[in-house]
């Protein structure tokens, strides 16, 4: 493998900071407002590119000012846009509230609903040197189609199952790696102890657990990679940084444990800056931090 193709969502993030998260029916006074490029697919593409990956972004934006701004942002971060489509719809948006040390997010798909492919179109996008990175902010049937296509052609797929949805057994079989956070893992597998779930999917299920780090089963036992200490500014995009970094590690041929450790450090560093993409570290910064872990 030598390149990463991200097939996923692209949006403009509308970010509000406030001291207190509003309850249902409550109005609170905010502190700041910013618009920053986002979307899980776009965030993971930018994270991977900043970490040295050769990355192509595949998705849809609208024919509006947000779409133009997002294209420019990809170019700035050296993310390929040959297969980025402009559709007759508004660009997707994510409405983010930062309060009390965490975030709440409402996603409006808009243009992201149009991400669909025929097998012929996928033939032009993917080959055996590709790792495909997927999330669940595009149509679910597209995720299923791409995963099945890749399984038949031995193209590895990294699926970040967010936002949380029920996954079919077929989809789980078709992907190579799946990376839920602890809440998504519970939604997927119910109240089954996480140790039992990890044993069912050795070297495949990689569960992120926030400040507790990451766990996966390597076929012999559970590996626990602890999170780094970080000065938290904004947790938005930490999971996306993890997935982009993990994709880079895998494409480079790192053993899974080493790739996960690389991703844990990158993810931990990302929360020390503002915005999903603003805090994402460069490859040099991560390698320097790894030397101290």
DORORO-169205 format. One record per atom (N, C-alpha, C): x, y, z; residue in one letter. Coordinates in steps of 0.1 Angstrom, whole numbers, padded with zeros to 4 digits, always signed. Example, Ala and Ser with C-alpha at 12.3 -4.5 7.8 and 13.67 -1.06 7.14 Angstrom:
// residues 2
+0132-0057+0078a
+0123-0045+0078a
+0132-0033+0078a
+0128-0022+0071s
+0137-0011+0071s
+0129+0000+0079s
This chain:
// residues 293
+0008-0012+0000x
+0000+0000+0000x
+0009+0012+0000x
+0005+0022-0008x
+0012+0035-0007x
+0003+0047-0007x
-0010+0046-0007x
-0018+0058-0007x
-0031+0055+0001x
-0037+0066+0006x
-0049+0065+0013x
-0060+0072+0006x
-0071+0065+0003x
-0083+0071-0003x
-0094+0072+0008x
-0098+0085+0011x
-0108+0087+0021x
-0121+0089+0013x
-0131+0080+0016x
-0144+0082+0010x
-0153+0086+0021x
-0158+0098+0022x
-0165+0102+0033x
-0171+0116+0033x
-0174+0121+0044x
-0181+0134+0046x
-0172+0146+0046x
-0178+0157+0041x
-0171+0170+0041x
-0181+0180+0045x
-0176+0189+0055x
-0186+0199+0059x
-0179+0211+0064x
-0186+0221+0066x
-0181+0233+0073x
-0186+0232+0087x
-0177+0233+0097x
-0181+0233+0111x
-0184+0247+0116x
-0196+0248+0122x
-0200+0261+0128x
-0198+0259+0143x
-0188+0265+0149x
-0184+0262+0163x
-0187+0273+0172x
-0194+0270+0183x
-0197+0280+0193x
-0190+0275+0206x
-0184+0284+0213x
-0179+0281+0227x
-0188+0288+0237x
-0190+0281+0248x
-0198+0287+0259x
-0194+0280+0272x
-0196+0287+0283x
-0192+0282+0296x
-0202+0271+0301x
-0214+0271+0297x
-0224+0262+0301x
-0232+0256+0290x
-0233+0243+0289x
-0241+0236+0279x
-0256+0238+0281x
-0263+0243+0271x
-0278+0245+0274x
-0285+0232+0275x
-0295+0232+0285x
-0304+0221+0286x
-0315+0223+0276x
-0324+0213+0275x
-0335+0214+0266x
-0344+0226+0270x
-0347+0235+0260x
-0355+0246+0262x
-0347+0258+0268x
-0334+0257+0270x
-0327+0268+0277x
-0318+0275+0267x
-0317+0288+0269x
-0308+0297+0261x
-0297+0302+0270x
-0284+0300+0265x
-0273+0305+0272x
-0265+0315+0263x
-0256+0323+0270x
-0248+0332+0262x
-0235+0326+0258x
-0232+0326+0245x
-0220+0320+0240x
-0208+0330+0241x
-0196+0325+0240x
-0184+0333+0241x
-0178+0336+0227x
-0177+0326+0218x
-0171+0328+0205x
-0178+0320+0195x
-0176+0324+0182x
-0182+0317+0171x
-0171+0317+0159x
-0169+0305+0153x
-0160+0304+0142x
-0166+0294+0132x
-0162+0296+0119x
-0164+0286+0109x
-0151+0280+0105x
-0150+0266+0106x
-0138+0259+0102x
-0141+0247+0094x
-0133+0243+0084x
-0136+0231+0076x
-0136+0219+0085x
-0145+0210+0082x
-0146+0197+0090x
-0153+0186+0082x
-0160+0178+0089x
-0166+0166+0084x
-0156+0154+0087x
-0161+0143+0091x
-0152+0132+0095x
-0143+0128+0084x
-0148+0126+0072x
-0140+0122+0061x
-0129+0133+0058x
-0133+0145+0058x
-0123+0156+0055x
-0113+0157+0066x
-0117+0156+0078x
-0108+0157+0090x
-0098+0146+0089x
-0102+0134+0086x
-0093+0122+0086x
-0083+0124+0074x
-0088+0129+0063x
-0079+0131+0052x
-0068+0141+0055x
-0072+0152+0061x
-0062+0163+0065x
-0053+0157+0075x
-0058+0150+0085x
-0049+0144+0095x
-0038+0135+0089x
-0043+0127+0080x
-0033+0117+0073x
-0023+0125+0065x
-0028+0135+0058x
-0018+0143+0049x
-0008+0150+0058x
-0012+0156+0069x
-0003+0163+0078x
+0007+0154+0084x
+0004+0141+0085x
+0013+0131+0090x
+0021+0124+0080x
+0021+0129+0067x
+0030+0124+0057x
+0023+0115+0047x
+0010+0112+0048x
+0004+0103+0039x
+0001+0109+0026x
+0000+0100+0015x
-0004+0104+0002x
-0019+0102+0002x
-0027+0112+0001x
-0042+0111+0004x
-0050+0117-0007x
-0061+0110-0011x
-0071+0115-0020x
-0084+0115-0013x
-0091+0127-0014x
-0104+0129-0008x
-0115+0126-0018x
-0124+0117-0015x
-0135+0114-0024x
-0148+0118-0017x
-0156+0127-0022x
-0168+0131-0016x
-0175+0142-0024x
-0185+0149-0017x
-0193+0159-0024x
-0193+0172-0016x
-0192+0183-0023x
-0195+0196-0016x
-0206+0203-0025x
-0211+0214-0019x
-0221+0221-0026x
-0215+0232-0035x
-0223+0238-0044x
-0219+0249-0052x
-0221+0262-0045x
-0215+0263-0033x
-0216+0275-0025x
-0203+0280-0019x
-0203+0290-0011x
-0190+0296-0006x
-0183+0286+0003x
-0191+0278+0011x
-0185+0268+0019x
-0177+0258+0011x
-0183+0253+0000x
-0177+0244-0009x
-0164+0249-0015x
-0163+0261-0019x
-0151+0267-0025x
-0140+0268-0014x
-0144+0272-0002x
-0135+0273+0009x
-0129+0260+0013x
-0137+0250+0013x
-0132+0236+0016x
-0122+0231+0006x
-0125+0233-0007x
-0116+0229-0018x
-0102+0236-0015x
-0102+0249-0012x
-0090+0256-0010x
-0082+0250+0002x
-0090+0246+0012x
-0084+0240+0024x
-0077+0227+0021x
-0083+0219+0013x
-0077+0206+0009x
-0064+0209+0002x
-0064+0218-0007x
-0052+0222-0015x
-0041+0227-0006x
-0044+0235+0004x
-0035+0240+0014x
-0028+0228+0021x
-0035+0218+0024x
-0030+0206+0032x
-0025+0195+0023x
-0025+0197+0010x
-0019+0187+0001x
-0027+0174+0000x
-0041+0176+0001x
-0050+0165-0001x
-0055+0165-0015x
-0054+0154-0022x
-0059+0153-0036x
-0074+0155-0037x
-0078+0163-0047x
-0092+0165-0049x
-0097+0162-0063x
-0090+0153-0071x
-0094+0150-0084x
-0108+0144-0084x
-0112+0137-0074x
-0125+0130-0074x
-0135+0137-0064x
-0132+0150-0061x
-0141+0157-0053x
-0152+0163-0062x
-0165+0160-0059x
-0175+0165-0068x
-0183+0177-0062x
-0187+0186-0071x
-0196+0196-0067x
-0210+0193-0072x
-0220+0193-0062x
-0233+0189-0065x
-0243+0200-0063x
-0255+0199-0069x
-0265+0209-0067x
-0272+0207-0054x
-0265+0211-0043x
-0270+0211-0030x
-0261+0220-0021x
-0265+0223-0009x
-0256+0230-0001x
-0245+0221+0005x
-0234+0227+0009x
-0224+0219+0015x
-0228+0214+0029x
-0224+0202+0033x
-0228+0197+0047x
-0223+0206+0058x
-0229+0206+0069x
-0225+0214+0080x
-0225+0206+0093x
-0217+0210+0102x
-0217+0204+0116x
-0218+0215+0126x
-0228+0215+0135x
-0230+0225+0144x
-0225+0221+0158x
-0214+0227+0162x
-0206+0222+0174x
-0207+0232+0185x
-0210+0226+0197x
-0210+0234+0209x
-0199+0229+0218x
-0189+0238+0221x
-0178+0234+0230x
-0181+0240+0244x
-0183+0232+0254x
-0186+0236+0267x
-0182+0226+0277x
-0178+0230+0289x
-0175+0222+0300x
-0165+0211+0297x
-0155+0214+0289x
-0144+0205+0285x
-0148+0194+0275x
-0159+0195+0268x
-0163+0185+0259x
-0171+0192+0248x
-0176+0183+0238x
-0183+0189+0227x
-0196+0181+0224x
-0206+0188+0218x
-0218+0183+0213x
-0219+0187+0199x
-0224+0177+0190x
-0223+0180+0176x
-0236+0176+0169x
-0242+0184+0161x
-0253+0181+0152x
-0249+0182+0138x
-0250+0171+0130x
-0245+0170+0116x
-0257+0171+0107x
-0256+0180+0097x
-0266+0181+0086x
-0259+0176+0073x
-0263+0165+0067x
-0256+0158+0056x
-0255+0167+0044x
-0267+0172+0039x
-0267+0180+0027x
-0260+0173+0015x
-0249+0179+0010x
-0242+0174-0002x
-0237+0160+0001x
-0234+0156+0013x
-0228+0143+0016x
-0238+0132+0013x
-0251+0135+0012x
-0261+0125+0008x
-0259+0120-0006x
-0251+0127-0014x
-0249+0123-0028x
-0237+0115-0031x
-0230+0110-0021x
-0218+0102-0023x
-0222+0088-0026x
-0221+0085-0039x
-0225+0071-0044x
-0217+0068-0056x
-0215+0054-0058x
-0206+0050-0068x
-0211+0037-0075x
-0208+0036-0088x
-0209+0023-0095x
-0196+0016-0094x
-0196+0003-0096x
-0183-0005-0096x
-0173+0001-0106x
-0178+0006-0118x
-0169+0012-0128x
-0163+0024-0122x
-0170+0032-0115x
-0164+0044-0109x
-0154+0040-0098x
-0156+0030-0091x
-0147+0025-0081x
-0134+0020-0087x
-0136+0013-0099x
-0124+0008-0106x
-0114+0020-0109x
-0119+0031-0112x
-0111+0043-0115x
-0105+0049-0103x
-0110+0046-0091x
-0106+0052-0079x
-0095+0044-0071x
-0097+0030-0071x
-0091+0022-0062x
-0082+0011-0069x
-0071+0007-0062x
-0063-0004-0067x
-0057-0011-0055x
-0049-0021-0058x
-0043-0029-0047x
-0033-0022-0038x
-0029-0010-0043x
-0019-0002-0035x
-0027+0008-0026x
-0039+0007-0024x
-0048+0016-0017x
-0053+0011-0004x
-0053+0019+0006x
-0061+0017+0018x
-0073+0026+0018x
-0085+0021+0020x
-0097+0029+0020x
-0101+0033+0034x
-0104+0045+0036x
-0108+0050+0050x
-0123+0055+0048x
-0132+0049+0056x
-0146+0051+0056x
-0151+0056+0070x
-0163+0063+0069x
-0170+0067+0082x
-0185+0065+0078x
-0194+0070+0087x
-0208+0068+0085x
-0216+0081+0084x
-0210+0091+0079x
-0217+0104+0076x
-0221+0105+0062x
-0219+0095+0054x
-0224+0094+0040x
-0234+0083+0040x
-0242+0081+0029x
-0252+0070+0029x
-0247+0057+0033x
-0254+0050+0041x
-0249+0037+0046x
-0248+0027+0035x
-0257+0027+0025x
-0255+0018+0014x
-0243+0020+0006x
-0238+0032+0006x
-0225+0035-0001x
-0213+0028+0007x
-0214+0029+0020x
-0204+0023+0028x
-0204+0008+0026x
-0216+0002+0026x
-0217-0012+0023x
-0212-0016+0009x
-0215-0008-0001x
-0211-0011-0014x
-0196-0010-0016x
-0190+0000-0011x
-0175+0002-0012x
-0168-0009-0004x
-0173-0013+0007x
-0167-0023+0015x
-0167-0037+0008x
-0179-0040+0002x
-0180-0053-0005x
-0171-0053-0017x
-0170-0042-0024x
-0162-0041-0036x
-0147-0043-0032x
-0143-0037-0021x
-0129-0038-0017x
-0126-0052-0012x
-0135-0059-0005x
-0133-0072+0000x
-0130-0082-0012x
-0138-0080-0023x
-0136-0089-0035x
-0122-0087-0041x
-0117-0075-0039x
-0104-0071-0046x
-0092-0071-0037x
-0094-0075-0024x
-0084-0076-0014x
-0078-0062-0012x
-0086-0052-0012x
-0082-0038-0008x
-0086-0036+0006x
-0076-0033+0015x
-0079-0031+0029x
-0088-0019+0032x
-0097-0020+0042x
-0107-0010+0045x
-0106-0007+0060x
-0104+0005+0064x
-0105+0010+0078x
-0118+0017+0079x
-0127+0012+0088x
-0140+0018+0090x
-0141+0024+0104x
-0143+0037+0104x
-0146+0044+0117x
-0162+0045+0118x
-0168+0037+0126x
-0183+0036+0127x
-0189+0047+0134x
-0188+0059+0129x
-0193+0071+0136x
-0199+0080+0125x
-0211+0086+0128x
-0219+0085+0140x
-0224+0071+0142x
-0227+0067+0154x
-0230+0053+0157x
-0243+0049+0150x
-0241+0037+0143x
-0253+0030+0137x
-0251+0015+0139x
-0262+0008+0136x
-0261-0007+0137x
-0254-0011+0124x
-0244-0020+0126x
-0236-0025+0115x
-0241-0040+0112x
-0242-0043+0100x
-0245-0057+0096x
-0233-0066+0098x
-0235-0079+0100x
-0224-0088+0101x
-0216-0088+0088x
-0223-0087+0077x
-0216-0087+0064x
-0206-0075+0063x
-0211-0063+0068x
-0202-0052+0067x
-0190-0054+0076x
-0192-0059+0088x
-0181-0062+0097x
-0171-0072+0091x
-0176-0082+0084x
-0168-0092+0077x
-0160-0085+0066x
-0166-0075+0059x
-0159-0070+0047x
-0148-0060+0050x
-0149-0054+0062x
-0138-0044+0065x
-0126-0051+0072x
-0115-0044+0071x
-0103-0050+0076x
-0101-0046+0091x
-0104-0033+0093x
-0103-0027+0107x
-0115-0019+0110x
-0119-0019+0123x
-0131-0011+0127x
-0127-0004+0140x
-0130+0009+0141x
-0124+0017+0152x
-0135+0025+0159x
-0144+0018+0166x
-0154+0025+0174x
-0148+0031+0187x
-0154+0042+0192x
-0150+0046+0205x
-0158+0038+0215x
-0156+0040+0228x
-0162+0031+0238x
-0178+0031+0237x
-0183+0043+0234x
-0198+0044+0234x
-0203+0037+0221x
-0196+0039+0210x
-0200+0032+0197x
-0199+0017+0199x
-0189+0013+0206x
-0187-0002+0208x
-0198-0008+0216x
-0203+0000+0226x
-0215-0005+0233x
-0227-0005+0225x
-0229+0005+0216x
-0240+0005+0207x
-0240-0007+0197x
-0228-0011+0193x
-0226-0022+0184x
-0228-0035+0190x
-0223-0037+0202x
-0223-0051+0208x
-0230-0052+0221x
-0237-0042+0225x
-0245-0042+0237x
-0237-0043+0250x
-0242-0050+0260x
-0235-0050+0273x
-0225-0061+0274x
-0221-0067+0263x
-0211-0078+0263x
-0198-0071+0268x
-0191-0077+0278x
-0178-0071+0283x
-0169-0069+0271x
-0162-0057+0271x
-0154-0053+0260x
-0143-0063+0258x
-0138-0069+0268x
-0127-0079+0266x
-0132-0091+0258x
-0145-0095+0260x
-0150-0106+0252x
-0152-0102+0237x
-0156-0089+0235x
-0158-0085+0221x
-0145-0084+0214x
-0135-0079+0221x
-0121-0077+0215x
-0116-0091+0211x
-0118-0101+0219x
-0114-0115+0216x
-0121-0120+0203x
-0133-0116+0201x
-0140-0120+0189x
-0134-0115+0176x
-0127-0103+0177x
-0122-0097+0165x
-0108-0093+0166x
-0099-0103+0167x
-0085-0100+0169x
-0079-0093+0157x
-0071-0083+0161x
-0063-0075+0151x
-0073-0068+0141x
-0085-0066+0145x
-0095-0060+0137x
-0103-0049+0144x
-0108-0052+0156x
-0116-0042+0164x
-0106-0035+0173x
-0106-0021+0171x
-0097-0013+0178x
-0105-0002+0185x
-0106-0003+0198x
-0116+0006+0206x
-0108+0017+0212x
-0113+0029+0209x
-0107+0041+0216x
-0115+0045+0228x
-0108+0048+0239x
-0115+0050+0252x
-0111+0064+0258x
-0109+0074+0250x
-0106+0087+0255x
-0093+0087+0263x
-0094+0093+0275x
-0082+0095+0283x
-0076+0082+0288x
-0084+0071+0286x
-0078+0058+0291x
-0070+0051+0279x
-0071+0057+0267x
-0062+0051+0257x
-0070+0042+0247x
-0064+0032+0242x
-0069+0024+0231x
-0066+0009+0235x
-0076+0000+0231x
-0074-0014+0233x
-0077-0022+0221x
-0070-0033+0218x
-0073-0042+0208x
-0067-0056+0212x
-0072-0066+0206x
-0067-0080+0209x
-0058-0084+0197x
-0045-0088+0200x
-0036-0091+0190x
-0035-0106+0186x
-0045-0114+0191x
-0045-0128+0188x
-0040-0136+0199x
-0033-0130+0208x
-0028-0137+0220x
-0033-0131+0233x
-0035-0118+0233x
-0040-0111+0244x
-0044-0097+0241x
-0049-0090+0251x
-0054-0076+0248x
-0042-0066+0250x
-0040-0058+0240x
-0030-0047+0241x
-0037-0034+0245x
-0031-0028+0255x
-0037-0015+0260x
-0026-0004+0258x
-0029+0005+0249x
-0020+0016+0247x
-0025+0029+0254x
-0018+0033+0264x
-0023+0044+0272x
-0022+0058+0265x
-0032+0066+0268x
-0032+0080+0262x
-0020+0088+0268x
-0016+0098+0260x
-0006+0107+0265x
-0012+0118+0274x
-0004+0124+0282x
-0009+0136+0290x
-0010+0148+0280x
-0021+0155+0281x
-0023+0166+0272x
-0030+0177+0279x
-0027+0190+0274x
-0034+0201+0279x
-0046+0204+0270x
-0057+0200+0275x
-0069+0199+0266x
-0074+0213+0263x
-0075+0217+0250x
-0082+0229+0246x
-0095+0226+0239x
-0095+0216+0230x
-0107+0213+0222x
-0106+0198+0218x
-0115+0190+0222x
-0115+0176+0219x
-0121+0172+0205x
-0126+0182+0198x
-0132+0180+0185x
-0121+0175+0175x
-0124+0164+0169x
-0114+0159+0159x
-0104+0149+0164x
-0104+0147+0177x
-0094+0137+0182x
-0096+0123+0176x
-0108+0119+0175x
-0110+0106+0169x
-0107+0106+0155x
-0109+0117+0148x
-0106+0117+0133x
-0090+0117+0132x
-0084+0124+0141x
-0069+0124+0140x
-0064+0109+0142x
-0070+0102+0152x
-0066+0089+0155x
-0067+0080+0142x
-0079+0081+0135x
-0081+0073+0123x
-0072+0077+0112x
-0070+0090+0110x
-0061+0094+0099x
-0046+0089+0102x
-0042+0090+0115x
-0029+0086+0118x
-0027+0070+0117x
-0038+0063+0121x
-0037+0049+0120x
-0036+0044+0106x
-0043+0051+0097x
-0042+0048+0083x
-0028+0050+0078x
-0022+0061+0082x
-0008+0064+0078x
+0001+0053+0083x
+0000+0049+0095x
+0008+0038+0101x
+0007+0025+0093x
-0006+0022+0090x
-0008+0009+0083x
-0003+0010+0068x
-0004+0021+0062x
+0001+0022+0048x
+0016+0021+0048x
+0022+0026+0058x
+0037+0025+0059x
+0042+0012+0063x
+0033+0002+0065x
+0037-0011+0068x
+0041-0014+0083x
+0037-0004+0092x
+0040-0006+0106x
+0032-0018+0112x
+0037-0026+0121x
+0029-0036+0128x
+0018-0029+0135x
+0006-0036+0137x
-0006-0029+0142x
-0003-0022+0155x
+0004-0028+0164x
+0007-0022+0177x
+0014-0009+0175x
+0024-0009+0167x
+0032+0003+0164x
+0023+0014+0158x
+0014+0010+0148x
+0006+0019+0141x
-0004+0025+0151x
-0010+0017+0160x
-0019+0022+0170x
-0012+0032+0180x
+0000+0029+0184x
+0007+0038+0193x
+0010+0051+0186x
+0014+0051+0173x
+0015+0063+0165x
+0002+0072+0165x
-0009+0065+0163x
-0022+0071+0163x
-0026+0077+0176x
-0023+0070+0187x
-0027+0075+0200x
-0019+0088+0204x
-0007+0088+0200x
+0001+0100+0203x
-0004+0112+0194x
-0007+0110+0182x
-0012+0120+0173x
-0025+0125+0178x
-0034+0116+0182x
-0047+0120+0187x
-0046+0128+0200x
-0037+0124+0209x
-0036+0131+0221x
-0030+0145+0219x
-0022+0147+0209x
-0016+0160+0206x
-0027+0169+0200x
-0036+0163+0193x
-0046+0171+0186x
-0055+0179+0195x
-0058+0175+0207x
-0067+0182+0216x
-0061+0194+0222x
-0048+0196+0219x
-0041+0208+0225x
-0042+0221+0216x
-0050+0220+0205x
-0052+0231+0197x
-0067+0232+0194x
-0071+0244+0188x
-0086+0246+0186x
-0090+0241+0172x
-0102+0235+0171x
-0108+0231+0159x
-0104+0217+0155x
-0112+0210+0148x
-0110+0196+0144x
-0097+0195+0137x
-0094+0204+0128x
-0082+0203+0120x
-0071+0212+0125x
-0074+0223+0132x
-0064+0232+0137x
-0054+0226+0147x
-0059+0216+0155x
-0050+0210+0165x
-0042+0198+0159x
-0045+0194+0147x
-0038+0182+0142x
-0023+0184+0140x
-0015+0175+0146x
+0000+0177+0146x
+0006+0172+0132x
+0018+0177+0130x
+0025+0172+0118x
+0033+0159+0122x
+0038+0153+0111x
+0045+0141+0113x
+0057+0143+0122x
+0065+0154+0120x
+0077+0156+0128x
+0073+0158+0143x
+0062+0165+0145x
+0058+0167+0159x
+0055+0154+0166x
+0048+0145+0159x
+0044+0132+0165x
+0056+0124+0168x
+0066+0123+0158x
+0078+0115+0160x
+0086+0120+0172x
+0087+0133+0173x
+0094+0139+0185x
+0087+0135+0198x
+0074+0136+0198x
+0066+0132+0210x
+0068+0117+0213x
+0068+0109+0203x
+0069+0094+0205x
+0082+0091+0212x
+0093+0099+0209x
+0106+0096+0215x
+0105+0098+0231x
+0095+0106+0235x
+0094+0109+0250x
+0084+0100+0257x
+0076+0092+0249x
+0066+0084+0255x
+0072+0071+0260x
